[in-house]
Amino acid sequence: MVKQGEQLYNGRCLRCHGARLAAVGGFTYDLRQLTPAQRDRFFQAVAKGKGAMPAWGDILKADQIEALWAYVQTEAKIGEGAREKRD
């Protein structure tokens, strides 16, 4: 599921949210900040859009959004470990 999410992310999200969730320029939400408790918020934003982010609900199926969530959570944890090592 994470691999599918990575492929979807790279095809749909990377352009704005950056490689491995590391957005440059600070104009998009830092997905690394999403906690497991924010799953519903993520699903809502992806499906319905938010601010400048387009709605993907007509393009992505629920299982694809779930795969994206799995990837985002995996990358956020990897990034968190890297940030802790730097601090």
C-alpha positions as CSV (number, residue, x, y, z in Angstrom):
1,M,0.0,0.0,0.0
2,V,2.8,2.4,0.8
3,K,4.5,1.8,-2.5
4,Q,1.2,2.5,-4.3
5,G,0.8,5.7,-2.3
6,E,4.4,6.7,-3.2
7,Q,3.6,6.3,-6.9
8,L,0.4,8.3,-6.6
9,Y,2.2,11.0,-4.6
10,N,5.0,11.2,-7.2
11,G,2.4,11.5,-10.0
12,R,-0.1,13.8,-8.3
13,C,1.3,15.6,-5.3
14,L,5.1,16.0,-5.7
15,R,4.8,19.0,-7.9
16,C,3.4,21.1,-5.1
17,H,4.3,19.2,-1.9
18,G,7.9,18.4,-2.8
19,A,9.9,15.2,-3.0
20,R,9.4,13.0,0.1
21,L,7.0,15.6,1.5
22,A,9.7,18.3,1.7
23,A,7.9,21.3,0.0
24,V,10.1,24.1,-1.0
25,G,9.1,27.7,-0.7
26,G,6.6,27.3,2.1
27,F,3.6,27.9,-0.1
28,T,2.0,24.5,0.5
29,Y,1.1,22.6,3.7
30,D,4.0,20.6,5.2
31,L,2.5,17.1,5.1
32,R,5.2,15.9,7.5
33,Q,3.3,17.7,10.2
34,L,0.2,15.4,9.8
35,T,-0.3,13.1,12.8
36,P,-2.3,9.8,12.7
37,A,-5.2,11.7,14.4
38,Q,-5.5,14.0,11.4
39,R,-6.4,11.2,8.9
40,D,-9.9,12.6,8.4
41,R,-8.5,16.0,7.8
42,F,-6.2,14.6,5.1
43,F,-9.0,12.6,3.4
44,Q,-11.2,15.7,3.4
45,A,-8.5,17.9,1.9
46,V,-7.6,15.4,-0.8
47,A,-11.1,14.6,-1.8
48,K,-12.7,18.1,-1.6
49,G,-9.6,20.3,-2.0
50,K,-8.5,23.1,0.3
51,G,-7.4,26.6,-0.5
52,A,-5.3,26.5,-3.7
53,M,-5.3,22.6,-3.6
54,P,-7.6,21.1,-6.1
55,A,-10.2,18.4,-5.2
56,W,-9.1,14.9,-6.2
57,G,-12.2,13.1,-5.1
58,D,-13.5,12.7,-8.6
59,I,-10.1,11.3,-9.8
60,L,-8.8,9.2,-6.9
61,K,-10.8,6.3,-5.3
62,A,-11.0,5.9,-1.5
63,D,-8.4,3.1,-1.6
64,Q,-6.0,5.3,-3.5
65,I,-6.4,8.1,-0.9
66,E,-5.8,5.5,1.8
67,A,-2.6,4.5,0.0
68,L,-1.5,8.2,-0.2
69,W,-2.2,8.4,3.6
70,A,0.0,5.4,4.2
71,Y,2.8,6.9,2.2
72,V,2.5,10.3,3.9
73,Q,2.5,8.7,7.4
74,T,5.5,6.5,6.5
75,E,7.5,9.5,5.1
76,A,6.6,11.7,8.0
77,K,8.0,9.2,10.5
78,I,11.2,8.8,8.4
79,G,11.6,12.5,8.3
80,E,10.9,12.9,12.0
81,G,13.7,10.4,12.8
82,A,16.0,12.4,10.6
83,R,15.1,15.7,12.2
84,E,15.6,14.2,15.7
85,K,19.1,13.0,14.7
86,R,20.0,16.6,13.5
87,D,18.7,18.2,16.7
